[in-house]
Amino acid sequence: MVMADFDLRAAIQTKRLVIEPFHDDSIRENGIDFRLDDEIARHKEFYKDFTLDPTDESHVNNTYEVTKKPGSMVIKPHEQVLLSTVEYLEMPDDVVGFVELRSSWARHGLSMPPTIVDAGFKGTITLEVVNNAPYAIRLLPGMRFAHIIFIKTNNRVGSAYSGTYNGQRGVRLPKVLEKK
């Protein structure tokens, strides 16, 4: 069941769903808008023949440069970046979230793969954003950027999320993948 604005307000008021800072005008008909923080992670410059090995810790840890940009952040044409929400979220153990880009940003040329926020997750949300436009796009911290739809599960989960990204604050770089 998708949680409506009434359900979301009740969950926030009873502290079953924690969003900090919370702005009442962020609640939409069936979800909540989240704002951009001032942190951005960009890919470092690499030679054309570089191939990332996601199982190599030195590759993963040296792929991005994370900076704070309190004034504005410019995403170059066809650039992929990592951004973060201002809002810190604590999910109940019977609610999951689906994070999408607000449609106005998509109409300007940005895209973001859907992100699932698992039941029990705590932290800010790292957003993977690509500028598909042939021009640069300027983003300002504090702008509404992502929209989360909350869905109540039929039951509480047996094991709340406790993975790598739990408790994150700001942009969290990708984890090193295991070799199988």
C-alpha positions in Angstrom: 0.0 0.0 0.0 1.4 3.4 -1.0 1.3 5.8 1.9 -0.8 8.9 1.3 -0.1 12.4 2.7 -2.3 11.6 5.7 -0.5 8.4 6.5 2.9 10.1 6.1 2.0 13.0 8.5 0.7 10.5 11.1 3.9 8.4 10.8 6.1 11.5 11.2 4.1 12.9 14.1 4.3 9.6 16.0 8.0 9.3 15.1 7.6 6.0 13.4 9.1 7.7 10.3 11.9 10.1 11.2 12.9 12.9 8.7 15.3 15.6 9.9 15.1 18.4 9.1 11.4 18.0 8.2 9.5 20.6 6.2 5.7 20.1 6.2 5.5 21.6 2.7 7.6 18.7 1.4 4.8 16.2 1.8 3.1 15.7 -1.5 -0.1 13.7 -2.3 1.7 10.3 -2.1 5.3 10.9 -1.1 7.9 13.4 0.3 10.3 15.7 -1.6 13.9 15.6 -0.4 16.4 18.5 -0.9 19.9 18.6 -2.2 22.8 18.9 0.2 25.9 20.9 -0.8 28.2 17.9 -1.3 29.1 16.4 -4.7 31.3 13.5 -5.7 32.9 13.7 -9.2 34.9 11.1 -11.1 38.6 11.9 -11.2 40.3 12.3 -14.5 41.5 9.0 -15.9 43.3 7.9 -19.0 41.1 6.6 -21.9 42.3 3.0 -21.3 41.5 2.9 -17.6 39.1 0.1 -16.6 37.5 0.2 -13.2 37.7 -3.0 -11.2 34.8 -2.7 -8.7 36.4 -5.6 -6.6 39.7 -3.6 -6.2 39.6 -1.4 -3.1 42.3 1.0 -4.5 40.3 1.5 -7.7 37.0 2.2 -5.9 38.6 4.5 -3.2 40.4 6.5 -5.8 37.7 6.9 -8.4 35.8 10.0 -6.9 36.7 13.3 -5.5 34.2 14.6 -2.9 33.8 18.3 -2.4 31.5 20.7 -0.6 30.0 23.4 -2.9 27.9 25.6 -0.7 27.0 28.1 -3.5 26.1 25.8 -6.4 27.1 22.6 -8.2 27.4 22.4 -11.9 27.0 19.0 -13.6 28.7 19.0 -17.0 27.1 17.5 -20.1 27.0 13.7 -19.9 28.7 13.7 -16.5 27.7 11.2 -13.8 28.0 12.5 -10.1 26.9 11.4 -6.7 24.8 13.8 -4.6 23.2 13.6 -1.2 19.9 14.6 0.4 19.9 17.2 3.2 17.3 15.1 5.0 18.3 12.3 7.4 15.8 9.4 7.3 14.9 6.6 9.7 12.6 4.0 8.2 10.3 1.8 10.2 10.6 -1.9 9.9 7.4 -2.2 7.9 8.0 0.5 5.3 10.2 0.7 2.2 10.9 3.7 0.0 11.3 4.2 -3.7 13.4 7.3 -4.6 13.0 8.9 -8.0 14.1 12.2 -9.5 11.5 14.9 -9.5 10.1 15.1 -13.0 11.0 18.7 -13.6 14.7 17.8 -13.3 14.2 14.9 -15.8 12.7 17.3 -18.2 15.8 19.4 -18.0 17.9 16.4 -19.0 18.9 14.8 -15.7 18.4 11.1 -14.9 18.8 9.0 -11.8 18.3 5.3 -11.5 15.6 4.4 -9.0 16.9 3.7 -5.5 15.2 1.5 -2.9 15.4 2.5 0.7 15.0 -0.7 2.7 12.9 -1.1 5.9 15.0 -0.1 8.9 17.5 2.1 6.9 18.9 5.1 8.7 20.8 7.9 7.0 20.9 10.4 4.2 20.3 9.2 0.7 23.1 9.1 -1.9 21.8 10.0 -5.3 23.4 8.8 -8.6 22.7 11.5 -11.1 23.6 11.7 -14.9 23.3 14.8 -17.0 22.1 13.6 -20.4 21.7 17.2 -21.7 24.1 18.7 -24.2 24.7 21.6 -21.8 25.8 22.0 -18.1 23.1 22.2 -15.4 23.5 24.2 -12.2 22.1 22.9 -9.0 21.6 24.8 -5.8 21.8 23.2 -2.3 18.4 23.2 -0.7 16.5 22.7 -3.9 13.8 20.0 -4.0 15.4 17.3 -6.1 14.2 13.8 -5.2 10.8 12.3 -4.4 10.3 9.3 -2.2 7.2 7.1 -2.3 6.7 5.1 0.9 5.1 1.7 0.7 3.8 -0.2 3.8 4.7 -3.9 3.7 2.2 -6.5 4.7 4.4 -7.5 7.6 7.4 -6.2 9.5 10.6 -7.4 8.0 12.4 -10.2 9.8 15.7 -8.4 9.5 15.9 -4.6 9.3 18.5 -3.1 7.0 22.0 -3.1 8.5 24.2 -3.0 5.4 27.2 -0.9 4.3 25.2 2.3 3.7 23.3 2.3 7.0 24.0 5.5 9.1 25.5 7.4 6.2 25.7 11.2 6.3 26.4 13.0 3.1 27.7 11.3 -0.1 28.8 7.7 0.4 31.0 6.3 -2.3 30.3 2.8 -3.7 31.4 -0.2 -1.7 34.0 -2.6 -3.0 32.2 -5.6 -4.5 33.2 -9.1 -3.5 34.9 -11.4 -6.0 32.7 -14.5 -6.5 
